Amino acid sequence: MNNVTRTQAYLDFYLRHPEIEWALLGHMVSRNGGWNMTDLKGEFLAKLLTEKEQTDFFSFLERGNWLIFQDIYPQFLLYEESLAKEQPHFHLLRHLNVSVFMEVV
């Protein structure tokens, strides 16, 4: 839904699967992006940037975080399902809007 829920989703997944360290990294990166979003309304950046610049930068951070999440989180869910079913399900990545780059990686 938003950066807060995405950040929590990364952490929740990591707590269920600590062997997937990328989930913890995703949580920290998403959380850092959220801090940057919050800073836009803080004491300093609000004085340095126009309202439009603040909005544009917020949108840039939000979109970037969302795009990363869209590529990564479906892999986490397929990993979880693959464990549950005891067979790989990563062939489904192409049906979940995961980028070709991430599918190969």
Gaussian input, Z-matrix of N, CA and C with variables (Angstrom, degrees):
# hf/3-21g

backbone

0 1
 N
 C     1     B1
 C     2     B2     1     A1
 N     3     B3     2     A2     1     D1
 C     4     B4     3     A3     2     D2
 C     5     B5     4     A4     3     D3
 N     6     B6     5     A5     4     D4
 C     7     B7     6     A6     5     D5
 C     8     B8     7     A7     6     D6
 N     9     B9     8     A8     7     D7
 C    10    B10     9     A9     8     D8
 C    11    B11    10    A10     9     D9
 N    12    B12    11    A11    10    D10
 C    13    B13    12    A12    11    D11
 C    14    B14    13    A13    12    D12
 N    15    B15    14    A14    13    D13
 C    16    B16    15    A15    14    D14
 C    17    B17    16    A16    15    D15
 N    18    B18    17    A17    16    D16
 C    19    B19    18    A18    17    D17
 C    20    B20    19    A19    18    D18
 N    21    B21    20    A20    19    D19
 C    22    B22    21    A21    20    D20
 C    23    B23    22    A22    21    D21
 N    24    B24    23    A23    22    D22
 C    25    B25    24    A24    23    D23
 C    26    B26    25    A25    24    D24
 N    27    B27    26    A26    25    D25
 C    28    B28    27    A27    26    D26
 C    29    B29    28    A28    27    D27
 N    30    B30    29    A29    28    D28
 C    31    B31    30    A30    29    D29
 C    32    B32    31    A31    30    D30
 N    33    B33    32    A32    31    D31
 C    34    B34    33    A33    32    D32
 C    35    B35    34    A34    33    D33
 N    36    B36    35    A35    34    D34
 C    37    B37    36    A36    35    D35
 C    38    B38    37    A37    36    D36
 N    39    B39    38    A38    37    D37
 C    40    B40    39    A39    38    D38
 C    41    B41    40    A40    39    D39
 N    42    B42    41    A41    40    D40
 C    43    B43    42    A42    41    D41
 C    44    B44    43    A43    42    D42
 N    45    B45    44    A44    43    D43
 C    46    B46    45    A45    44    D44
 C    47    B47    46    A46    45    D45
 N    48    B48    47    A47    46    D46
 C    49    B49    48    A48    47    D47
 C    50    B50    49    A49    48    D48
 N    51    B51    50    A50    49    D49
 C    52    B52    51    A51    50    D50
 C    53    B53    52    A52    51    D51
 N    54    B54    53    A53    52    D52
 C    55    B55    54    A54    53    D53
 C    56    B56    55    A55    54    D54
 N    57    B57    56    A56    55    D55
 C    58    B58    57    A57    56    D56
 C    59    B59    58    A58    57    D57
 N    60    B60    59    A59    58    D58
 C    61    B61    60    A60    59    D59
 C    62    B62    61    A61    60    D60
 N    63    B63    62    A62    61    D61
 C    64    B64    63    A63    62    D62
 C    65    B65    64    A64    63    D63
 N    66    B66    65    A65    64    D64
 C    67    B67    66    A66    65    D65
 C    68    B68    67    A67    66    D66
 N    69    B69    68    A68    67    D67
 C    70    B70    69    A69    68    D68
 C    71    B71    70    A70    69    D69
 N    72    B72    71    A71    70    D70
 C    73    B73    72    A72    71    D71
 C    74    B74    73    A73    72    D72
 N    75    B75    74    A74    73    D73
 C    76    B76    75    A75    74    D74
 C    77    B77    76    A76    75    D75
 N    78    B78    77    A77    76    D76
 C    79    B79    78    A78    77    D77
 C    80    B80    79    A79    78    D78
 N    81    B81    80    A80    79    D79
 C    82    B82    81    A81    80    D80
 C    83    B83    82    A82    81    D81
 N    84    B84    83    A83    82    D82
 C    85    B85    84    A84    83    D83
 C    86    B86    85    A85    84    D84
 N    87    B87    86    A86    85    D85
 C    88    B88    87    A87    86    D86
 C    89    B89    88    A88    87    D87
 N    90    B90    89    A89    88    D88
 C    91    B91    90    A90    89    D89
 C    92    B92    91    A91    90    D90
 N    93    B93    92    A92    91    D91
 C    94    B94    93    A93    92    D92
 C    95    B95    94    A94    93    D93
 N    96    B96    95    A95    94    D94
 C    97    B97    96    A96    95    D95
 C    98    B98    97    A97    96    D96
 N    99    B99    98    A98    97    D97
 C   100   B100    99    A99    98    D98
 C   101   B101   100   A100    99    D99
 N   102   B102   101   A101   100   D100
 C   103   B103   102   A102   101   D101
 C   104   B104   103   A103   102   D102
 N   105   B105   104   A104   103   D103
 C   106   B106   105   A105   104   D104
 C   107   B107   106   A106   105   D105
 N   108   B108   107   A107   106   D106
 C   109   B109   108   A108   107   D107
 C   110   B110   109   A109   108   D108
 N   111   B111   110   A110   109   D109
 C   112   B112   111   A111   110   D110
 C   113   B113   112   A112   111   D111
 N   114   B114   113   A113   112   D112
 C   115   B115   114   A114   113   D113
 C   116   B116   115   A115   114   D114
 N   117   B117   116   A116   115   D115
 C   118   B118   117   A117   116   D116
 C   119   B119   118   A118   117   D117
 N   120   B120   119   A119   118   D118
 C   121   B121   120   A120   119   D119
 C   122   B122   121   A121   120   D120
 N   123   B123   122   A122   121   D121
 C   124   B124   123   A123   122   D122
 C   125   B125   124   A124   123   D123
 N   126   B126   125   A125   124   D124
 C   127   B127   126   A126   125   D125
 C   128   B128   127   A127   126   D126
 N   129   B129   128   A128   127   D127
 C   130   B130   129   A129   128   D128
 C   131   B131   130   A130   129   D129
 N   132   B132   131   A131   130   D130
 C   133   B133   132   A132   131   D131
 C   134   B134   133   A133   132   D132
 N   135   B135   134   A134   133   D133
 C   136   B136   135   A135   134   D134
 C   137   B137   136   A136   135   D135
 N   138   B138   137   A137   136   D136
 C   139   B139   138   A138   137   D137
 C   140   B140   139   A139   138   D138
 N   141   B141   140   A140   139   D139
 C   142   B142   141   A141   140   D140
 C   143   B143   142   A142   141   D141
 N   144   B144   143   A143   142   D142
 C   145   B145   144   A144   143   D143
 C   146   B146   145   A145   144   D144
 N   147   B147   146   A146   145   D145
 C   148   B148   147   A147   146   D146
 C   149   B149   148   A148   147   D147
 N   150   B150   149   A149   148   D148
 C   151   B151   150   A150   149   D149
 C   152   B152   151   A151   150   D150
 N   153   B153   152   A152   151   D151
 C   154   B154   153   A153   152   D152
 C   155   B155   154   A154   153   D153
 N   156   B156   155   A155   154   D154
 C   157   B157   156   A156   155   D155
 C   158   B158   157   A157   156   D156
 N   159   B159   158   A158   157   D157
 C   160   B160   159   A159   158   D158
 C   161   B161   160   A160   159   D159
 N   162   B162   161   A161   160   D160
 C   163   B163   162   A162   161   D161
 C   164   B164   163   A163   162   D162
 N   165   B165   164   A164   163   D163
 C   166   B166   165   A165   164   D164
 C   167   B167   166   A166   165   D165
 N   168   B168   167   A167   166   D166
 C   169   B169   168   A168   167   D167
 C   170   B170   169   A169   168   D168
 N   171   B171   170   A170   169   D169
 C   172   B172   171   A171   170   D170
 C   173   B173   172   A172   171   D171
 N   174   B174   173   A173   172   D172
 C   175   B175   174   A174   173   D173
 C   176   B176   175   A175   174   D174
 N   177   B177   176   A176   175   D175
 C   178   B178   177   A177   176   D176
 C   179   B179   178   A178   177   D177
 N   180   B180   179   A179   178   D178
 C   181   B181   180   A180   179   D179
 C   182   B182   181   A181   180   D180
 N   183   B183   182   A182   181   D181
 C   184   B184   183   A183   182   D182
 C   185   B185   184   A184   183   D183
 N   186   B186   185   A185   184   D184
 C   187   B187   186   A186   185   D185
 C   188   B188   187   A187   186   D186
 N   189   B189   188   A188   187   D187
 C   190   B190   189   A189   188   D188
 C   191   B191   190   A190   189   D189
 N   192   B192   191   A191   190   D190
 C   193   B193   192   A192   191   D191
 C   194   B194   193   A193   192   D192
 N   195   B195   194   A194   193   D193
 C   196   B196   195   A195   194   D194
 C   197   B197   196   A196   195   D195
 N   198   B198   197   A197   196   D196
 C   199   B199   198   A198   197   D197
 C   200   B200   199   A199   198   D198
 N   201   B201   200   A200   199   D199
 C   202   B202   201   A201   200   D200
 C   203   B203   202   A202   201   D201
 N   204   B204   203   A203   202   D202
 C   205   B205   204   A204   203   D203
 C   206   B206   205   A205   204   D204
 N   207   B207   206   A206   205   D205
 C   208   B208   207   A207   206   D206
 C   209   B209   208   A208   207   D207
 N   210   B210   209   A209   208   D208
 C   211   B211   210   A210   209   D209
 C   212   B212   211   A211   210   D210
 N   213   B213   212   A212   211   D211
 C   214   B214   213   A213   212   D212
 C   215   B215   214   A214   213   D213
 N   216   B216   215   A215   214   D214
 C   217   B217   216   A216   215   D215
 C   218   B218   217   A217   216   D216
 N   219   B219   218   A218   217   D217
 C   220   B220   219   A219   218   D218
 C   221   B221   220   A220   219   D219
 N   222   B222   221   A221   220   D220
 C   223   B223   222   A222   221   D221
 C   224   B224   223   A223   222   D222
 N   225   B225   224   A224   223   D223
 C   226   B226   225   A225   224   D224
 C   227   B227   226   A226   225   D225
 N   228   B228   227   A227   226   D226
 C   229   B229   228   A228   227   D227
 C   230   B230   229   A229   228   D228
 N   231   B231   230   A230   229   D229
 C   232   B232   231   A231   230   D230
 C   233   B233   232   A232   231   D231
 N   234   B234   233   A233   232   D232
 C   235   B235   234   A234   233   D233
 C   236   B236   235   A235   234   D234
 N   237   B237   236   A236   235   D235
 C   238   B238   237   A237   236   D236
 C   239   B239   238   A238   237   D237
 N   240   B240   239   A239   238   D238
 C   241   B241   240   A240   239   D239
 C   242   B242   241   A241   240   D240
 N   243   B243   242   A242   241   D241
 C   244   B244   243   A243   242   D242
 C   245   B245   244   A244   243   D243
 N   246   B246   245   A245   244   D244
 C   247   B247   246   A246   245   D245
 C   248   B248   247   A247   246   D246
 N   249   B249   248   A248   247   D247
 C   250   B250   249   A249   248   D248
 C   251   B251   250   A250   249   D249
 N   252   B252   251   A251   250   D250
 C   253   B253   252   A252   251   D251
 C   254   B254   253   A253   252   D252
 N   255   B255   254   A254   253   D253
 C   256   B256   255   A255   254   D254
 C   257   B257   256   A256   255   D255
 N   258   B258   257   A257   256   D256
 C   259   B259   258   A258   257   D257
 C   260   B260   259   A259   258   D258
 N   261   B261   260   A260   259   D259
 C   262   B262   261   A261   260   D260
 C   263   B263   262   A262   261   D261
 N   264   B264   263   A263   262   D262
 C   265   B265   264   A264   263   D263
 C   266   B266   265   A265   264   D264
 N   267   B267   266   A266   265   D265
 C   268   B268   267   A267   266   D266
 C   269   B269   268   A268   267   D267
 N   270   B270   269   A269   268   D268
 C   271   B271   270   A270   269   D269
 C   272   B272   271   A271   270   D270
 N   273   B273   272   A272   271   D271
 C   274   B274   273   A273   272   D272
 C   275   B275   274   A274   273   D273
 N   276   B276   275   A275   274   D274
 C   277   B277   276   A276   275   D275
 C   278   B278   277   A277   276   D276
 N   279   B279   278   A278   277   D277
 C   280   B280   279   A279   278   D278
 C   281   B281   280   A280   279   D279
 N   282   B282   281   A281   280   D280
 C   283   B283   282   A282   281   D281
 C   284   B284   283   A283   282   D282
 N   285   B285   284   A284   283   D283
 C   286   B286   285   A285   284   D284
 C   287   B287   286   A286   285   D285
 N   288   B288   287   A287   286   D286
 C   289   B289   288   A288   287   D287
 C   290   B290   289   A289   288   D288
 N   291   B291   290   A290   289   D289
 C   292   B292   291   A291   290   D290
 C   293   B293   292   A292   291   D291
 N   294   B294   293   A293   292   D292
 C   295   B295   294   A294   293   D293
 C   296   B296   295   A295   294   D294
 N   297   B297   296   A296   295   D295
 C   298   B298   297   A297   296   D296
 C   299   B299   298   A298   297   D297
 N   300   B300   299   A299   298   D298
 C   301   B301   300   A300   299   D299
 C   302   B302   301   A301   300   D300
 N   303   B303   302   A302   301   D301
 C   304   B304   303   A303   302   D302
 C   305   B305   304   A304   303   D303
 N   306   B306   305   A305   304   D304
 C   307   B307   306   A306   305   D305
 C   308   B308   307   A307   306   D306
 N   309   B309   308   A308   307   D307
 C   310   B310   309   A309   308   D308
 C   311   B311   310   A310   309   D309
 N   312   B312   311   A311   310   D310
 C   313   B313   312   A312   311   D311
 C   314   B314   313   A313   312   D312

   B1=1.4500
   B2=1.5274
   B3=1.3449
   B4=1.4608
   B5=1.5247
   B6=1.3039
   B7=1.4625
   B8=1.5284
   B9=1.3039
   B10=1.4655
   B11=1.5321
   B12=1.3268
   B13=1.4679
   B14=1.5263
   B15=1.3238
   B16=1.4698
   B17=1.5282
   B18=1.3349
   B19=1.4522
   B20=1.5278
   B21=1.3128
   B22=1.4649
   B23=1.5264
   B24=1.3222
   B25=1.4661
   B26=1.5269
   B27=1.3213
   B28=1.4673
   B29=1.5348
   B30=1.3322
   B31=1.4589
   B32=1.5289
   B33=1.3217
   B34=1.4681
   B35=1.5245
   B36=1.3390
   B37=1.4578
   B38=1.5292
   B39=1.3244
   B40=1.4695
   B41=1.5315
   B42=1.3064
   B43=1.4606
   B44=1.5300
   B45=1.3339
   B46=1.4708
   B47=1.5180
   B48=1.3569
   B49=1.4698
   B50=1.5270
   B51=1.3246
   B52=1.4742
   B53=1.5309
   B54=1.3176
   B55=1.4682
   B56=1.5361
   B57=1.3182
   B58=1.4661
   B59=1.5299
   B60=1.3223
   B61=1.4613
   B62=1.5232
   B63=1.3349
   B64=1.4677
   B65=1.5245
   B66=1.3364
   B67=1.4673
   B68=1.5290
   B69=1.3242
   B70=1.4674
   B71=1.5277
   B72=1.3232
   B73=1.4628
   B74=1.5303
   B75=1.3414
   B76=1.4645
   B77=1.5225
   B78=1.3291
   B79=1.4650
   B80=1.5239
   B81=1.3360
   B82=1.4729
   B83=1.5287
   B84=1.3248
   B85=1.4694
   B86=1.5271
   B87=1.3279
   B88=1.4587
   B89=1.5288
   B90=1.3050
   B91=1.4612
   B92=1.5266
   B93=1.3331
   B94=1.4613
   B95=1.5251
   B96=1.3417
   B97=1.4624
   B98=1.5177
   B99=1.3252
   B100=1.4662
   B101=1.5119
   B102=1.3285
   B103=1.4646
   B104=1.5206
   B105=1.3328
   B106=1.4658
   B107=1.5210
   B108=1.3261
   B109=1.4721
   B110=1.5320
   B111=1.3232
   B112=1.4615
   B113=1.5258
   B114=1.3218
   B115=1.4656
   B116=1.5206
   B117=1.3204
   B118=1.4644
   B119=1.5300
   B120=1.3116
   B121=1.4697
   B122=1.5263
   B123=1.3101
   B124=1.4632
   B125=1.5143
   B126=1.2934
   B127=1.4617
   B128=1.5303
   B129=1.3438
   B130=1.4576
   B131=1.5234
   B132=1.3277
   B133=1.4656
   B134=1.5209
   B135=1.3069
   B136=1.4626
   B137=1.5375
   B138=1.3250
   B139=1.4609
   B140=1.5290
   B141=1.3201
   B142=1.4654
   B143=1.5277
   B144=1.3314
   B145=1.4597
   B146=1.5190
   B147=1.3160
   B148=1.4611
   B149=1.5233
   B150=1.3059
   B151=1.4699
   B152=1.5293
   B153=1.3316
   B154=1.4666
   B155=1.5230
   B156=1.3349
   B157=1.4640
   B158=1.5267
   B159=1.3180
   B160=1.4645
   B161=1.5329
   B162=1.3107
   B163=1.4653
   B164=1.5240
   B165=1.3210
   B166=1.4725
   B167=1.5236
   B168=1.3220
   B169=1.4612
   B170=1.5262
   B171=1.3294
   B172=1.4635
   B173=1.5283
   B174=1.3238
   B175=1.4669
   B176=1.5264
   B177=1.3154
   B178=1.4669
   B179=1.5290
   B180=1.3332
   B181=1.4612
   B182=1.5227
   B183=1.3158
   B184=1.4651
   B185=1.5256
   B186=1.3126
   B187=1.4634
   B188=1.5289
   B189=1.3219
   B190=1.4607
   B191=1.5143
   B192=1.3184
   B193=1.4585
   B194=1.5173
   B195=1.3204
   B196=1.4688
   B197=1.5264
   B198=1.3293
   B199=1.4679
   B200=1.5295
   B201=1.3195
   B202=1.4701
   B203=1.5227
   B204=1.3195
   B205=1.4649
   B206=1.5304
   B207=1.3165
   B208=1.4715
   B209=1.5244
   B210=1.3078
   B211=1.4608
   B212=1.5271
   B213=1.3149
   B214=1.4636
   B215=1.5241
   B216=1.3119
   B217=1.4573
   B218=1.5337
   B219=1.3383
   B220=1.4674
   B221=1.5312
   B222=1.3325
   B223=1.4689
   B224=1.5168
   B225=1.3193
   B226=1.4634
   B227=1.5295
   B228=1.3281
   B229=1.4632
   B230=1.5266
   B231=1.3307
   B232=1.4678
   B233=1.5264
   B234=1.3047
   B235=1.4605
   B236=1.5358
   B237=1.3111
   B238=1.4594
   B239=1.5309
   B240=1.3045
   B241=1.4690
   B242=1.5249
   B243=1.3170
   B244=1.4640
   B245=1.5270
   B246=1.3166
   B247=1.4655
   B248=1.5252
   B249=1.3161
   B250=1.4652
   B251=1.5335
   B252=1.3183
   B253=1.4754
   B254=1.5297
   B255=1.3413
   B256=1.4653
   B257=1.5290
   B258=1.3325
   B259=1.4686
   B260=1.5236
   B261=1.3356
   B262=1.4711
   B263=1.5296
   B264=1.3129
   B265=1.4648
   B266=1.5291
   B267=1.3259
   B268=1.4674
   B269=1.5227
   B270=1.3175
   B271=1.4695
   B272=1.5309
   B273=1.3233
   B274=1.4663
   B275=1.5296
   B276=1.3304
   B277=1.4672
   B278=1.5271
   B279=1.3121
   B280=1.4758
   B281=1.5232
   B282=1.3213
   B283=1.4654
   B284=1.5288
   B285=1.3177
   B286=1.4628
   B287=1.5267
   B288=1.3160
   B289=1.4680
   B290=1.5223
   B291=1.3152
   B292=1.4561
   B293=1.5211
   B294=1.3242
   B295=1.4504
   B296=1.5353
   B297=1.3151
   B298=1.4595
   B299=1.5258
   B300=1.3327
   B301=1.4697
   B302=1.5153
   B303=1.3224
   B304=1.4617
   B305=1.5228
   B306=1.3019
   B307=1.4590
   B308=1.5267
   B309=1.3114
   B310=1.4703
   B311=1.5247
   B312=1.3183
   B313=1.4604
   B314=1.5150
   A1=111.64
   A2=116.41
   A3=120.45
   A4=108.79
   A5=115.93
   A6=119.30
   A7=112.55
   A8=117.22
   A9=120.48
   A10=110.41
   A11=117.36
   A12=120.21
   A13=111.15
   A14=117.67
   A15=119.95
   A16=110.25
   A17=116.44
   A18=120.72
   A19=110.13
   A20=116.51
   A21=120.73
   A22=111.13
   A23=117.46
   A24=120.94
   A25=111.02
   A26=116.66
   A27=119.94
   A28=110.45
   A29=116.29
   A30=120.61
   A31=111.15
   A32=116.82
   A33=120.46
   A34=110.84
   A35=115.80
   A36=119.23
   A37=110.32
   A38=116.22
   A39=119.76
   A40=111.25
   A41=117.56
   A42=120.29
   A43=111.35
   A44=117.21
   A45=120.75
   A46=111.65
   A47=116.71
   A48=122.38
   A49=110.71
   A50=117.55
   A51=119.56
   A52=113.29
   A53=118.03
   A54=120.26
   A55=111.37
   A56=117.44
   A57=121.99
   A58=107.73
   A59=114.93
   A60=120.73
   A61=112.50
   A62=117.29
   A63=120.72
   A64=111.38
   A65=116.72
   A66=119.05
   A67=110.30
   A68=116.86
   A69=119.87
   A70=110.00
   A71=116.74
   A72=119.94
   A73=110.17
   A74=116.87
   A75=120.45
   A76=111.37
   A77=116.21
   A78=120.99
   A79=110.62
   A80=116.59
   A81=120.15
   A82=111.44
   A83=117.17
   A84=120.48
   A85=110.21
   A86=116.53
   A87=120.43
   A88=111.09
   A89=115.68
   A90=120.63
   A91=110.73
   A92=116.62
   A93=120.33
   A94=110.19
   A95=117.00
   A96=120.10
   A97=111.12
   A98=116.22
   A99=120.25
   A100=112.34
   A101=116.92
   A102=119.83
   A103=110.23
   A104=116.65
   A105=119.66
   A106=110.90
   A107=116.72
   A108=120.37
   A109=110.18
   A110=115.89
   A111=121.22
   A112=110.90
   A113=116.65
   A114=120.75
   A115=112.92
   A116=116.70
   A117=119.59
   A118=112.13
   A119=116.26
   A120=120.24
   A121=111.53
   A122=116.11
   A123=120.68
   A124=112.77
   A125=114.60
   A126=122.37
   A127=113.55
   A128=117.28
   A129=119.53
   A130=114.35
   A131=117.32
   A132=119.35
   A133=112.68
   A134=117.42
   A135=120.21
   A136=111.21
   A137=116.20
   A138=120.14
   A139=112.41
   A140=116.64
   A141=121.11
   A142=113.78
   A143=116.74
   A144=121.18
   A145=110.68
   A146=115.77
   A147=119.14
   A148=108.83
   A149=115.97
   A150=121.20
   A151=110.59
   A152=117.28
   A153=120.95
   A154=110.87
   A155=117.11
   A156=120.18
   A157=111.24
   A158=116.72
   A159=120.63
   A160=110.68
   A161=115.83
   A162=121.08
   A163=110.81
   A164=116.32
   A165=120.29
   A166=111.46
   A167=116.93
   A168=120.50
   A169=110.73
   A170=116.95
   A171=120.97
   A172=109.60
   A173=117.09
   A174=121.26
   A175=111.24
   A176=116.65
   A177=121.62
   A178=110.62
   A179=117.46
   A180=121.43
   A181=111.48
   A182=116.76
   A183=121.40
   A184=110.59
   A185=116.81
   A186=120.92
   A187=111.03
   A188=116.83
   A189=120.31
   A190=112.05
   A191=116.88
   A192=120.42
   A193=111.77
   A194=116.13
   A195=120.54
   A196=110.80
   A197=117.70
   A198=120.82
   A199=111.61
   A200=116.77
   A201=120.29
   A202=109.71
   A203=116.51
   A204=121.24
   A205=110.88
   A206=116.47
   A207=121.53
   A208=111.08
   A209=117.67
   A210=121.48
   A211=112.90
   A212=116.73
   A213=120.13
   A214=113.54
   A215=117.57
   A216=119.20
   A217=114.07
   A218=120.53
   A219=118.71
   A220=112.89
   A221=116.55
   A222=119.29
   A223=110.91
   A224=116.12
   A225=119.84
   A226=110.48
   A227=116.07
   A228=119.61
   A229=111.58
   A230=116.82
   A231=119.11
   A232=110.99
   A233=117.39
   A234=120.99
   A235=109.28
   A236=115.25
   A237=120.64
   A238=110.93
   A239=116.50
   A240=121.22
   A241=111.10
   A242=116.69
   A243=120.85
   A244=110.79
   A245=116.88
   A246=120.19
   A247=110.83
   A248=116.04
   A249=120.45
   A250=111.73
   A251=116.24
   A252=121.08
   A253=112.39
   A254=115.34
   A255=121.88
   A256=113.14
   A257=114.89
   A258=121.52
   A259=108.27
   A260=116.86
   A261=119.65
   A262=112.44
   A263=114.54
   A264=121.47
   A265=111.93
   A266=116.54
   A267=119.72
   A268=113.76
   A269=116.91
   A270=119.54
   A271=111.15
   A272=116.94
   A273=121.50
   A274=113.44
   A275=117.20
   A276=120.24
   A277=112.28
   A278=117.50
   A279=119.68
   A280=112.23
   A281=117.63
   A282=121.50
   A283=112.20
   A284=117.11
   A285=121.45
   A286=113.03
   A287=117.23
   A288=122.89
   A289=113.58
   A290=116.89
   A291=120.77
   A292=107.47
   A293=117.57
   A294=120.82
   A295=110.70
   A296=115.62
   A297=121.09
   A298=110.32
   A299=116.07
   A300=120.39
   A301=110.58
   A302=116.95
   A303=120.49
   A304=111.45
   A305=116.91
   A306=119.98
   A307=110.35
   A308=116.11
   A309=120.78
   A310=110.04
   A311=116.38
   A312=120.73
   A313=110.20
   D1=-40.87
   D2=-179.91
   D3=-159.74
   D4=-178.54
   D5=-176.27
   D6=-62.64
   D7=-33.93
   D8=179.64
   D9=-64.64
   D10=-47.42
   D11=-178.87
   D12=-69.58
   D13=-34.95
   D14=176.79
   D15=-65.71
   D16=-43.80
   D17=179.41
   D18=-59.43
   D19=-41.87
   D20=179.29
   D21=-68.44
   D22=-36.35
   D23=179.31
   D24=-62.55
   D25=-41.64
   D26=176.03
   D27=-58.90
   D28=-47.75
   D29=-177.74
   D30=-64.84
   D31=-43.60
   D32=179.12
   D33=-58.73
   D34=-43.28
   D35=179.45
   D36=-64.38
   D37=-44.64
   D38=179.59
   D39=-60.05
   D40=-40.55
   D41=179.78
   D42=-65.27
   D43=-31.41
   D44=175.77
   D45=-77.91
   D46=-31.23
   D47=-174.94
   D48=-136.11
   D49=72.25
   D50=-177.55
   D51=-63.56
   D52=-13.33
   D53=176.38
   D54=-70.24
   D55=-16.42
   D56=178.22
   D57=-98.09
   D58=83.94
   D59=-176.30
   D60=-64.56
   D61=-23.67
   D62=178.69
   D63=-61.69
   D64=-27.38
   D65=178.64
   D66=-67.52
   D67=-39.61
   D68=176.82
   D69=-66.84
   D70=-41.24
   D71=177.23
   D72=-61.60
   D73=-43.45
   D74=177.42
   D75=-58.86
   D76=-41.26
   D77=177.77
   D78=-60.18
   D79=-47.02
   D80=-176.97
   D81=-67.14
   D82=-41.00
   D83=179.76
   D84=-66.27
   D85=-43.73
   D86=179.28
   D87=-64.10
   D88=-40.31
   D89=178.28
   D90=-64.44
   D91=-40.95
   D92=177.68
   D93=-63.37
   D94=-41.56
   D95=175.87
   D96=-58.97
   D97=-39.62
   D98=177.80
   D99=-63.72
   D100=-39.56
   D101=176.29
   D102=-61.99
   D103=-41.76
   D104=178.15
   D105=-62.82
   D106=-37.87
   D107=177.54
   D108=-62.95
   D109=-43.56
   D110=179.94
   D111=-65.82
   D112=-38.46
   D113=179.93
   D114=-58.98
   D115=-25.14
   D116=-179.42
   D117=-61.19
   D118=-25.45
   D119=179.00
   D120=-105.39
   D121=10.65
   D122=-179.13
   D123=-81.43
   D124=-168.24
   D125=-173.26
   D126=-64.80
   D127=-38.80
   D128=-171.03
   D129=-95.88
   D130=-53.44
   D131=-175.53
   D132=-64.66
   D133=-32.28
   D134=178.08
   D135=-62.69
   D136=-25.91
   D137=178.24
   D138=-87.34
   D139=-24.99
   D140=-176.90
   D141=-89.59
   D142=-29.01
   D143=-175.04
   D144=-111.51
   D145=144.97
   D146=174.07
   D147=-69.71
   D148=166.22
   D149=177.86
   D150=-58.16
   D151=-41.40
   D152=178.95
   D153=-65.54
   D154=-42.48
   D155=178.21
   D156=-62.58
   D157=-39.36
   D158=177.05
   D159=-62.61
   D160=-45.62
   D161=179.58
   D162=-63.57
   D163=-44.61
   D164=179.58
   D165=-62.68
   D166=-43.21
   D167=-179.16
   D168=-68.44
   D169=-39.81
   D170=175.77
   D171=-59.45
   D172=-46.19
   D173=179.92
   D174=-62.45
   D175=-39.24
   D176=177.27
   D177=-60.77
   D178=-48.20
   D179=179.78
   D180=-64.79
   D181=-43.15
   D182=-179.76
   D183=-63.13
   D184=-46.66
   D185=-179.31
   D186=-64.47
   D187=-43.50
   D188=178.38
   D189=-60.13
   D190=-46.71
   D191=178.53
   D192=-62.48
   D193=-40.02
   D194=179.48
   D195=-65.49
   D196=-43.28
   D197=-179.76
   D198=-63.25
   D199=-41.12
   D200=177.45
   D201=-63.22
   D202=-46.74
   D203=-179.92
   D204=-59.27
   D205=-42.27
   D206=-179.41
   D207=-60.29
   D208=-33.55
   D209=178.96
   D210=-80.79
   D211=-34.15
   D212=-171.36
   D213=-93.05
   D214=-47.45
   D215=-169.88
   D216=-62.14
   D217=-38.51
   D218=175.77
   D219=-58.65
   D220=-32.19
   D221=176.27
   D222=-65.13
   D223=-39.70
   D224=177.60
   D225=-61.86
   D226=-45.00
   D227=-178.76
   D228=-65.77
   D229=-38.16
   D230=177.13
   D231=-68.96
   D232=-34.39
   D233=174.78
   D234=-59.96
   D235=-47.97
   D236=-179.33
   D237=-61.20
   D238=-44.04
   D239=178.77
   D240=-66.56
   D241=-38.79
   D242=178.10
   D243=-61.85
   D244=-40.01
   D245=176.33
   D246=-64.40
   D247=-44.57
   D248=-177.68
   D249=-63.97
   D250=-39.96
   D251=-177.16
   D252=-91.66
   D253=-6.23
   D254=-179.74
   D255=57.77
   D256=37.04
   D257=172.66
   D258=-158.77
   D259=146.63
   D260=-176.78
   D261=-68.33
   D262=141.70
   D263=178.14
   D264=-122.65
   D265=17.07
   D266=-174.76
   D267=-69.56
   D268=-13.35
   D269=174.70
   D270=-63.98
   D271=-15.18
   D272=179.76
   D273=-82.25
   D274=-8.16
   D275=-177.39
   D276=-54.19
   D277=-40.27
   D278=-176.66
   D279=-64.15
   D280=-17.89
   D281=179.70
   D282=-92.52
   D283=-0.08
   D284=-175.68
   D285=-115.66
   D286=21.14
   D287=178.38
   D288=62.32
   D289=25.37
   D290=174.57
   D291=-80.56
   D292=136.38
   D293=-176.74
   D294=-62.85
   D295=152.39
   D296=178.83
   D297=-59.29
   D298=-38.14
   D299=177.77
   D300=-55.48
   D301=-49.51
   D302=-177.52
   D303=-70.11
   D304=-31.98
   D305=178.26
   D306=-62.36
   D307=-41.80
   D308=179.02
   D309=-67.96
   D310=-45.68
   D311=-178.80
   D312=-65.52

